[in-house]
C-alpha cells in the first residue's frame, strides 16, 4: 500500500512534465506573455509577436498529399505493429520542410527566415489532413501514390493490407499565423508588390530566444482576459 501512494504521485508528475514541457505548451505559454504588435511600431532588438497572413517569398512548397501551396509542412507516416497482446505505431517517414516567408498585417510585412543549421525556431503546426488504410479499409489511389513516393509498401509478405496512417500539418498560403522573434529592420533587396517602403522588419533568433511559428488559433496564443 505504501508503494502505491509513492508510485501514483511519481506517475502523475511524469505525465504533468510531459504535458507541461512539450513544444506546443511551451509555445502557447511563451506567446501568451507577449503583447500583439503592429508591424510599423516594431522596435529593434525587442522580442515581438505578430499575427497575420503567411505569404510566400519564393515559389511555394507543395504539401505531399493534399497538394496545397504552403510555406511550411510536416508529415508523418506510421505503421501499426503488434507484439503479442500489445501494439504500437512505428514511424516509417517523418519529414519537415519550410522556407522564408512573409507575414502580412494591415498592409505591412515582416519577414521570417527559419533555419535548420543551426535550428533557430520552435514550431507547432495543427494537423489538418489525416489518411489511413488497413485490413478492412482500402487505400485510395492518391494514398497509394504517396506511399510509393516514400518507398512505403502498403501490403505485407502474404499480401495482407498493412495498417498505415498519414498525418499532414501545413501553413498554407494566406493562412493566419502567429510568429515571434527578435525584431530587426533590414534594407529591402527586391521590391514587394503593394509595399512602398525600402526597409522591412525581420523576426530573428538570438542566444536566448528562438523564432516561434504556429498556426494555432490566435485565441489560444493571446493572454486570457
Helices and strands as residue ranges (DSSP letters): H 2-20, H 23-32, E 47-56, E 61-62, E 69-83, E 86-98, E 101-105, E 108-112, E 121-124, E 127-133, H 141-149, E 164-172, E 176-187, E 199-204, E 211-214, H 218-221
